[in-house]
Amino acid sequence: MVSSERTTADGVVPGSTIDLEQPPVDPWDEVQVPAGWEAVAAIARRVSRGIDDLAMHVVTCIEAEVPAYAPGVVPLDDIHASVARTLDMILVGIAERRAPTDAELTIRRELGVRRALQGLPVDAVVAAYDIGYRELWLALVRALPPADTQATTQLLEAATTVWSWVHDVSTAMASAHAQTTRRLEARDVGARQRFVELLVAGDIDGPEAGSLGRSLGLDPGESFTVTVVRGATDDHDAVELQRRAHALAGAYAVVTRGPLVVIVAQEGVAEETIAAIRAVIPDATIATGLERLGLRGARASLTDAELTLEVTPEATTGVFDESWLWATLNGSQERLRGLLAVGVDVATKHPHLAEAVVAFGDHGFSVSEAARRLEVHANTVGYRLDRWAELTGWDPRTFAGLVRSLAAIRSA
């Protein structure tokens, strides 16, 4: 069994298991039954004698009815012992005709904490509780003595006590679960933010980056793909993207960094990632870097994505694999300014010539295809290419001349 260490005030530390421990004294040895309530107390005690079998039946129902509790998600001994302890606690409360005590609610809060740490959503935990209450009530009904009208009447009166337990226990558990989930989310947000900052700074050789990556489900030794997004309205978009990413294949770390959202992915599917982004930010401008190995690769992929974003038209998607030349050249504008200056000047003054060069390059270096695209005669395209070569000194019909011309046109 895991540690039984515990704290006070806001619950328990991760791994505590008060609710799985047997109480030091059997509560049935100290039950105080109100006068006139003996029939219900006897029924509750009768059900308690078969608590292990009832708990196993409840566990089977939970696993069958609540997908989040599929076999193997929560250890069987954990869920069985917890169900047994909860049901027996309620039976004692029914026998004493009272609501749960603060101590009993504290134990249920612990379960809410543990289920949050195990990754179970709160609605699944509440659904599991409801199944337990349902099966407990059916067991109480089955334990009624035949033809005992008084016991039947009193058990109906006990329904008020049962539903008081349902409300108080569920509320305590759900509240503790929510508080724990918020703490976990805040911790994870901080870890994701720090991990990306280390990538940006290049501080990836020390132990911190690897440790943070592993805590986020990212393997520092495997390949990474980084995507950057422009167009988010606020930090909530990153939070929603991270939530959606949990349902995708692979591992993701999503953070806001200035005006951008940065998504570090491992073993993700590019199409699924883009679809998730579009679902949250329909008009986003998206750029994805190359898949690269290790933390240094993650840093390089981030650079890929940032460079690609600069040459990606608004509200579209760009990938470095396709835009690498323009993305790389765009980052070297100052160094290439003198090299491209003539072409920039000609493209600015004679945009129809630049348009012919681009069409020629985009349509298989075919004058006729470029003419069809521009809806002009092929001789017109040929003339414009010649005129471009005359003004710039670069022949767009050659590889070197075309690349230099297109780089200048993009710069213009």
C-alpha positions in Angstrom: 0.0 0.0 0.0 1.2 3.5 -0.7 2.1 6.1 1.9 -0.5 7.2 4.5 1.3 10.5 5.0 -1.2 13.4 5.2 -1.6 17.1 5.7 -4.3 19.4 7.0 -6.3 22.4 5.8 -6.4 21.9 2.0 -6.5 18.1 2.1 -3.7 15.6 1.8 -0.4 15.1 0.1 -0.2 13.0 -3.1 -0.3 9.3 -2.3 -2.1 9.4 1.1 -4.6 6.7 1.6 -6.6 7.3 4.8 -9.8 6.0 3.1 -8.0 2.7 2.3 -6.9 2.0 5.8 -9.0 0.0 8.3 -10.2 2.2 11.1 -8.4 1.4 14.5 -11.8 0.6 16.0 -14.7 -1.1 14.2 -17.3 1.7 14.0 -20.1 -0.9 14.4 -18.8 -1.7 17.9 -19.6 1.9 18.9 -22.8 2.5 17.0 -25.4 4.6 18.9 -28.8 3.8 17.6 -31.6 6.3 18.3 -34.6 5.0 20.1 -37.2 3.6 17.7 -34.6 3.3 14.9 -33.6 -0.3 15.7 -35.2 -1.9 12.6 -33.3 0.3 10.2 -30.0 -0.1 12.1 -30.5 -3.9 11.9 -31.0 -3.7 8.2 -27.8 -1.5 7.8 -25.8 -3.9 9.9 -27.1 -6.9 7.9 -25.9 -5.2 4.6 -22.6 -4.3 6.3 -21.8 -8.0 6.9 -21.6 -8.6 3.1 -19.8 -5.3 2.4 -16.9 -6.9 0.5 -19.2 -8.7 -1.9 -21.3 -5.6 -2.3 -18.2 -3.5 -3.0 -17.0 -5.9 -5.6 -20.5 -5.7 -7.3 -20.3 -1.9 -7.3 -16.8 -2.0 -8.8 -18.0 -4.2 -11.6 -20.9 -1.8 -12.3 -18.6 1.2 -12.2 -16.1 -0.4 -14.7 -19.0 -1.3 -17.0 -20.9 2.0 -16.8 -18.2 4.7 -16.5 -15.6 4.5 -19.3 -13.0 6.4 -17.3 -12.9 3.5 -14.8 -12.0 0.9 -17.5 -10.2 -2.0 -15.9 -6.6 -1.1 -15.2 -7.1 2.7 -15.0 -7.4 2.6 -11.2 -5.8 -0.3 -9.2 -8.5 -2.8 -8.3 -7.6 -3.0 -4.7 -7.7 0.8 -4.5 -11.2 1.2 -5.9 -12.6 -1.9 -4.1 -11.3 -0.8 -0.7 -12.4 2.7 -1.2 -15.9 1.7 -2.2 -16.2 -0.7 0.7 -15.1 1.9 3.2 -17.5 4.5 1.8 -20.5 2.2 1.8 -19.8 1.0 5.3 -19.4 4.6 6.4 -22.8 5.4 5.0 -24.3 2.4 6.6 -23.1 3.4 10.0 -24.5 6.9 9.4 -27.9 5.3 8.4 -27.8 3.2 11.6 -27.2 6.3 13.7 -29.6 8.4 11.6 -27.2 11.3 11.1 -25.3 13.2 8.4 -21.6 12.7 7.8 -19.2 14.1 10.3 -16.3 16.5 9.5 -13.8 13.6 9.9 -15.8 11.4 7.5 -16.0 14.2 4.9 -12.2 14.7 5.3 -11.7 11.1 4.2 -13.9 11.6 1.2 -12.0 14.7 0.3 -8.9 12.7 0.2 -10.4 10.4 -2.3 -11.2 13.4 -4.5 -7.6 14.4 -4.3 -6.3 10.9 -5.2 -8.7 10.5 -8.1 -7.6 13.9 -9.5 -3.9 12.8 -9.2 -4.8 9.6 -11.0 -6.2 11.7 -13.9 -9.9 10.8 -13.5 -12.3 13.6 -14.5 -14.6 14.8 -11.7 -17.8 13.8 -13.6 -16.6 10.2 -13.8 -15.8 10.2 -10.0 -19.3 11.6 -9.2 -20.9 9.0 -11.6 -19.0 6.3 -9.7 -20.4 7.6 -6.4 -23.9 7.6 -7.8 -23.6 4.0 -8.8 -22.4 3.1 -5.3 -25.4 4.9 -3.7 -27.8 3.2 -6.2 -26.5 -0.3 -5.4 -26.4 0.4 -1.7 -30.0 1.4 -1.7 -31.0 -1.7 -3.6 -29.0 -3.8 -1.1 -30.9 -2.1 1.8 -34.2 -2.9 0.1 -33.2 -6.5 -0.4 -32.3 -6.8 3.3 -35.8 -5.8 4.4 -37.4 -8.6 6.5 -40.4 -10.0 4.6 -43.7 -8.5 5.4 -42.2 -6.2 8.1 -44.3 -3.1 7.5 -42.6 -1.0 10.3 -39.1 -1.7 8.9 -40.3 -0.8 5.4 -41.7 2.5 6.6 -38.6 3.3 8.6 -36.3 2.5 5.6 -38.3 4.9 3.5 -37.8 7.6 6.2 -34.1 6.7 6.0 -34.0 7.8 2.4 -33.6 11.4 3.7 -30.5 10.4 5.6 -29.1 8.5 2.6 -29.6 11.5 0.3 -28.0 13.8 2.8 -24.9 11.6 2.6 -25.1 11.6 -1.2 -25.1 15.4 -1.2 -22.5 16.1 1.5 -20.0 13.4 0.4 -20.3 14.2 -3.3 -19.8 17.9 -2.6 -16.8 17.3 -0.4 -15.2 14.9 -2.9 -15.9 17.1 -6.0 -14.5 20.2 -4.2 -11.3 18.5 -3.3 -11.0 17.1 -6.8 -11.4 20.6 -8.3 -8.9 22.2 -6.0 -6.3 19.5 -6.8 -7.0 19.7 -10.5 -6.4 23.5 -10.4 -3.2 23.0 -8.5 -2.0 20.4 -11.0 -3.0 22.6 -13.9 -1.1 25.6 -12.5 1.9 23.4 -11.9 1.8 22.1 -15.4 1.3 25.5 -16.9 4.4 26.7 -15.1 6.4 23.7 -16.2 5.4 24.1 -19.8 6.2 27.8 -19.8 9.6 27.2 -18.2 10.4 24.4 -20.7 9.7 26.6 -23.7 11.7 29.4 -22.2 14.7 27.1 -21.9 14.3 26.1 -25.5 14.2 29.8 -26.6 17.2 30.6 -24.5 19.1 27.6 -25.7 19.7 26.5 -22.0 19.0 22.8 -22.8 22.3 21.1 -21.8 21.6 21.1 -18.1 19.4 18.7 -16.2 16.4 21.1 -15.8 15.2 21.0 -19.4 15.2 17.2 -19.6 13.5 16.9 -16.2 10.8 19.4 -17.2 10.3 17.6 -20.5 9.8 14.2 -18.8 7.4 15.7 -16.3 5.3 16.9 -19.3 5.4 13.5 -20.9 8.0 14.5 -23.5 11.1 12.3 -24.0 14.2 14.5 -24.3 15.9 11.8 -26.5 13.1 11.6 -29.1 12.0 13.8 -32.0 10.1 17.1 -31.5 8.0 19.2 -33.8 7.2 22.8 -32.9 4.3 24.9 -34.2 3.8 28.6 -33.6 0.4 30.3 -33.9 -0.5 34.0 -34.3 -4.0 35.2 -33.8 -4.9 34.0 -30.3 -7.3 36.3 -28.5 -6.0 35.7 -25.0 -4.3 33.0 -22.7 -7.5 31.0 -22.6 -6.9 29.9 -26.2 -3.6 28.2 -25.1 -5.4 26.5 -22.2 -8.2 25.3 -24.6 -5.6 24.0 -27.1 -3.8 22.1 -24.3 -7.1 20.6 -23.3 -7.8 19.5 -26.8 -4.3 18.1 -27.2 -4.9 15.6 -24.4 -7.3 13.8 -26.7 -4.8 13.6 -29.6 -2.1 11.1 -30.3 1.3 12.0 -28.9 2.4 14.5 -26.1 2.0 18.2 -26.3 3.1 21.3 -24.4 1.2 24.4 -25.3 2.1 27.9 -23.9 1.5 31.5 -24.6 4.7 33.5 -25.4 4.0 37.1 -26.1 1.6 37.4 -29.0 2.2 33.8 -30.1 1.1 30.4 -29.0 3.9 27.8 -29.0 3.1 24.1 -29.3 5.8 21.6 -28.7 4.7 18.2 -29.9 6.1 14.7 -29.8 4.7 11.8 -31.9 1.8 14.0 -32.8 -0.1 13.9 -36.1 0.4 17.2 -38.0 -3.1 17.2 -39.5 -4.7 16.6 -36.1 -2.6 19.4 -34.6 -3.7 21.9 -37.3 -7.3 20.9 -37.0 -7.3 21.4 -33.2 -5.7 24.9 -33.7 -8.3 25.8 -36.3 -11.1 24.6 -34.0 -10.0 27.0 -31.3 -8.6 29.9 -33.4 -10.3 29.7 -36.9 -8.3 32.6 -38.4 -5.0 31.7 -36.9 -1.7 32.0 -38.9 0.1 28.8 -38.3 3.7 27.8 -39.0 5.3 24.4 -38.3 9.0 23.5 -38.1 10.7 20.3 -39.1 10.6 17.3 -36.9 14.0 17.2 -35.3 15.8 15.0 -32.8 16.4 15.8 -29.1 16.2 19.0 -27.2 18.5 20.8 -29.6 16.3 19.6 -32.4 13.3 21.1 -30.5 15.1 24.4 -30.3 15.9 24.2 -34.0 12.3 23.3 -34.9 11.1 26.3 -32.9 13.4 28.5 -35.0 12.1 26.8 -38.2 8.5 27.6 -37.1 9.2 31.3 -36.2 11.0 31.9 -39.5 8.2 30.2 -41.4 5.6 32.3 -39.6 7.2 35.5 -41.0 6.6 34.4 -44.6 3.2 32.7 -44.1 0.2 34.8 -45.3 -2.3 35.7 -42.6 -4.9 33.1 -41.7 -3.1 30.3 -43.6 -0.8 27.5 -42.6 2.9 27.3 -43.5 5.4 24.5 -43.0 9.2 24.9 -43.0 9.5 21.8 -45.2 7.9 23.8 -48.1 8.8 27.3 -47.2 12.4 26.8 -46.0 14.1 28.9 -48.7 11.9 32.0 -48.3 11.9 31.5 -44.5 15.6 31.3 -44.4 16.2 34.2 -46.8 13.7 36.3 -44.9 15.8 36.0 -41.8 18.9 37.3 -43.8 17.4 40.4 -45.3 20.0 42.7 -44.0 22.8 40.5 -45.2 21.2 40.1 -48.7 20.0 43.7 -49.1 22.8 44.7 -51.5 22.6 41.4 -53.4 18.9 41.8 -54.1 18.6 45.6 -54.3 18.4 45.8 -58.1 15.6 43.2 -58.3 13.7 44.8 -55.5 13.8 48.2 -57.3 12.7 46.7 -60.6 9.9 44.6 -58.9 8.7 47.8 -57.2 8.7 49.9 -60.3 7.5 47.2 -62.8 5.2 44.8 -60.9 3.9 43.3 -64.2 7.4 42.0 -64.9 7.7 40.6 -61.4 4.3 38.9 -61.9 5.5 37.2 -65.1 8.7 35.9 -63.3 6.6 34.5 -60.4 4.1 32.8 -62.8 7.0 31.3 -64.8 8.6 29.9 -61.7 5.3 28.6 -60.3 4.2 26.8 -63.5 7.0 24.5 -64.3 9.2 27.1 -66.0 6.7 27.1 -68.9 6.0 30.3 -70.8 2.7 29.0 -72.1 1.5 27.9 -68.7 2.5 31.2 -67.2 0.7 33.0 -70.0 -2.5 30.9 -69.3 -2.3 31.8 -65.6 -1.8 35.5 -66.4 -4.4 35.4 -69.2 -2.0 37.0 -71.7 -0.3 35.8 -74.9 2.8 33.6 -74.5 4.8 36.2 -76.5 3.9 38.8 -73.8 5.3 36.6 -71.0 8.4 36.0 -73.1 8.9 39.7 -73.6 8.4 40.4 -69.9 11.0 37.8 -68.9 13.5 39.3 -71.4 12.7 42.8 -70.1 13.3 41.6 -66.5 16.6 40.1 -67.5 17.6 43.4 -69.3 16.8 45.6 -66.3 18.2 43.4 -63.5 21.0 41.4 -65.3 19.4 38.2 -64.0 18.0 35.7 -66.6 15.0 34.1 -65.0 15.3 31.2 -67.5 18.3 30.0 -65.6 18.2 28.4 -62.1 20.5 31.0 -60.5 18.7 33.9 -62.2 15.3 32.6 -61.2 16.1 32.0 -57.6 17.7 35.4 -57.2 14.8 37.1 -59.0 12.2 35.4 -56.8 14.1 36.2 -53.6 14.2 39.9 -54.7 10.5 39.9 -55.6 9.5 38.4 -52.2 11.6 41.0 -50.5 9.9 43.7 -52.5 
